[in-house]
Amino acid sequence: MRMKLSRTDLFWGIALIVIGIGFGGEALGLWNFEVFFNGWWTLFIIVPCLTSMFESGVKRSNTIGLTIGSLLLLSSWNVIPEELVVPLLLVVIGGVLIFIRPWSDRND
């Protein structure tokens, strides 16, 4: 009897395949593949939040965590100025508190 593939297993499976292909291409001299990049540490915030979204749906906590990680990553890539990180976080967190329900099974 075959069990159904979970979204989390699918996510991690695809991620590992992509990383494996990256390292393989590097080993064969096809391209330059580096694991560490500016802001790589933000993946320790982003990946668990994405995994949580796949497992249990979009919730306040994983949305806020994903936002924090994404803004820090974009700031480290100089896509957004460092001075705008905190104001953007406050605006997004305020929006999350207003528009995302804390419990998905609440009916009020």
N, C-alpha and C positions, 0 to 999 in steps of 0.2 A: 504494500500500500504506500503510495507516494504522498508525502505531505505537501501542502501548498507553500510556495516560495514566499517568504515574507519580504516586505518592501525594504526592510533594513538589510537583509541578506543580499538582495538585489543591489542596493546602494553600495555596500562594502565590496561585493563581487566586482562591480563595474570599476570602482575606485582602484582595487588591487590590480585588475587587468590593465588599466591605463598606466599605473605606476610601473608595472612589469614591462609593458611595451616601451615606456620611456627609458627605463634602465637597459633594456635589450638594444634599443636604437643607439644609446650611448656606447654600449659595449662593442657594437658593430661599426661605430664611427659614422652613423647615419645623421646624427644630430647631437646637439649639446643639451643634455638633460641634467638639471640640478634640482635637488630636493629643497635646498635652502634658498630662499629669495627674500627680498625685503618684506617684512611683515609675516614671515612663515609661522611665527609663534601664534598669530591670531587664529590659525587653524585649530588650536586647542580650545577655542571658544566656538568657532563656526561649525566644525564637524559634529560635536556632540549635540548642538542645537538642531542642526539639520536631521541628525539621526532621530532625535526626539520628535521632530515634526513628522517624520516618516512613520514612527512607531505609534504615536498617540495623537497625532493631529496638531494643528496650529493652536497653541496656547499662549497666554501672556508671557510666561517665563521663557519659552524657547524663542518667541518672537523678539523679546527684548535682548536676549543673549545673542541672537543672530545679528540684530541691528548693531549692538556694541562691537561685536567682532568684525562685521563688515565695514563699519565706519573707521575703526582702527586700521584695518587693512588698506582701505582707500587712502587714509591719511599717510600711511607709511609709503605708499606708492606715489605720493604727492598729487593725487587726483583731487582731493579736497584739502584746503588749508588746515593746518593743525588747530588754528584758532576757532574753526567752525565745528570741530568734533563735539564739544560739550553742548553748544546751542542746538545742533542737530539731534543729539541724543535726547535732550529735554523735550524737543518737539515730537520726536517719534515715540518716546515713552508715554508722553501725554496722549497721543493719538491711540496708542495700543490700549491704554487704560480706559479710554472712552469707547473704542470700537470693537475690541476683542473681549468676548465674554470670559470670565475667569473659569467657569465650568461649562463644558460643552453640553451637559445633560440638563442644565437649568432651563426652565420653561417660562420664566417671568419676563 
